[in-house]
């Protein structure tokens, strides 16, 4: 499985519209403004309570995280990754590059995989977020993809594994797991610095029939 070139945007994760001339701070602030312009503001009945002393850059949001309703106030510039890790103590999604290039932070937003380090928390308002902590079966049973990763020894240090598994589930559901070559192409945004790519492909092939039926 070849790492995706930083110039290859064919299957790049949804990570904003910043061009090469913008730095990360400008991109995040611009994305926040775009999100606000798109109607992220909530009415009083839908939002957590705020006061007149609440800074203008803080936003009340509501979302479903792993099937549980969550209401909190976030900085408009905060990433979904930092909100999950710092505010909700869901540390499965990892902060790797923090630039949307490694895939370690992959989660599902309304069933679609996203790089949570480049997704604003405000963009998740009134939407459904699923992290690695939310895919277990009844009684804490492993998800078929988790079991397949174990069966195929598709991890070494394990740092990238939560993102790999979330991306792998999405890859199957998107219909992009029909051949090893297709799996490699559509998983190319998730890097494994330990080089466990052969095991990852094998795990996805094993779990694909079960994931499709789920």
N, C-alpha and C positions, 0 to 999 in steps of 0.2 A: 504494500500500500504506500503510494508515494505521498509525501507531505505536499499540501497545496501551496503553490507559489503565492507570495503576497500580491502578485499582479493578476492572479487568476480570480475573477469574480463570478465564474460560471455558477458555482454553487455556494457562494458566500452567504453566511448567515445574515439575517436581517439585522443590520447594525447601524442604521441611520443613513444620512445622505451627505455626510461630510466628504469634501473633496480633499485631495492631497495637500492643498494649501492651508487647511485648517489644522490647528493643533487640537489635542483632546479636550481641553477646557472649552475652546470655542465650539467644538462639536456638541458637547454635552449641554452647554447653555443654549445653543441654537435648537437642539432637539427638544429641550424643555419648553422653549417658547413655542415651537411648532405644536407640541402636545397640548399646551394650554390653548392655543388658537383653535385646535381641533375639537375642543369641547370637553376637556377633562374636568373642569370645575363642576362640583357637585351642588345639589340643592341641600338645604339644611336638614331635611328628613333623611337623606341618604348618607350624610357624611358624619364622621366623628366630630364631637363638639370642639370648637376652637374659640378663642377669645380675641378681643381687640388687640391684645399684646402679641398675638401670633405673628411672626415675621411674614412679610408678603411672599417670600420664596418658599414657605412651607405649605404643603398641600395635604388635605385630608383625603384618604383613599380607602376603598373597600375592595376586597378581592377574596377569592376562594383559593386556599393553599392546601393542597393534598386533601381536599374535601371538607376543610374546615373554614368557616367565615373568619376573616381577619379585617379589623378596622384600625388604622393607624395614621399618624401624621408624618409625612416624609418631606425632606428637603427636595425641592423640585429637581435638583441636580444629582440626586442619589441614584445609583444603579440598582436594578432589581437584585443583582448578586449581593451587594452590600446589605440591602434590606433583608434578604433571606438569611444571610449569615449573622449580621450584627443585631438585627431587631427581632428576628424570629428563631434564632439559634438553630437554623437548618444549615449545617455546615457540610452537607454532602456535596453540593456544588462547589467546586474548588476555584480559587483565584490563581490562575496560572500566569498568562501573559497580561491580562487586563486590557488587551487590545483586540479581542475577538479573533485571534489567530490560532489558538491552540485547542479550543473546544472543551477544556476542562470544566467550564462553567455551564455547560448545556443543560437547559431545563425545557419543559414543555409549557407553552403559553397558548391556551385554548387548543391544546392537542398538537401544536406545531413546535418543532424544536427551535430554540433561539439561543444566542449567546447572551447570557444574562448580564455579563459585564458591560455590554453595550446597549442594553435595554433599560430604559429609565423605569424606576419603580412606578412613576406616575402613568406610564403606558400600560401597566397591568391593572389599572383601576377598572372595577366591575368585570374582571376577566378571571379565568381559571388558570392557576399555576400548579404544575406537578413537578416535584423534585424526586430525586432518587429515594428519599424517605417515604414517598407516597405510592410506590408501585408494588409493595408487598401484597401477598394474597391473604385470604382468610386465615386467622390464627398466626399471622406473621410468616406465612409460607413464602419462600423465595419466588420472585417472578421468574418465568421460564428463561428469560434472557440472563438473569443473574446466575441461575443454575448452569446455563450453557457456558458462561464465562468461566465458572469453576471447572466444569467438565473438560474444557479445552485449554485450561491453564492460560487464559487470555489476559493475564495480568501479572505484573512483577511487583513494582513498588506500590501500585494501586492508586497513585495520585490521580491519574487521568480516568480511572475506571468508572466512577459515577457518570461523568460526561460521556464516556464511550457507550455505556449501557443506555443512557437516555437517547443518544443519537442513534444507536442501533435499533431501538424500539421504533423510533420515528422512521428510520430507513425502511424497515419492513412495512409499516403502515402506509408509507408513501408509495409502495409498490416498487421499490428500488433494490430489492434483495433477491432478484431472480437468478443471478449468476455471480461467481466470485469477482469477476471484473466489474460488474455493476456495483457490488458492495464496496469494493475498493474506491470507486469513483465517488460514490455518495457518502462515504465515511472519511473522505480525504481532508475534511475540515477538522477532524479530531486527531491530534497528534499523540503518539505514544513514544516517549523518549526512551523507553526500555526496548522498543522494537518488537512488541508482542503481536504484530499485525496478522501473522498466520493464524494464531489462535483466535484472534478477534473475528476474522472472516469465518473460521470454522464454527465458532459459537453462534454467529448470526445465522448461518445456514442451518444449524441444528434447531435453533429456537424459532425460526421464521414460521413454520407451520402452526405452532402453538400460538404465536403472537397474532397471526392472521385470524385465528378463530376466536380470539379473546374479544 
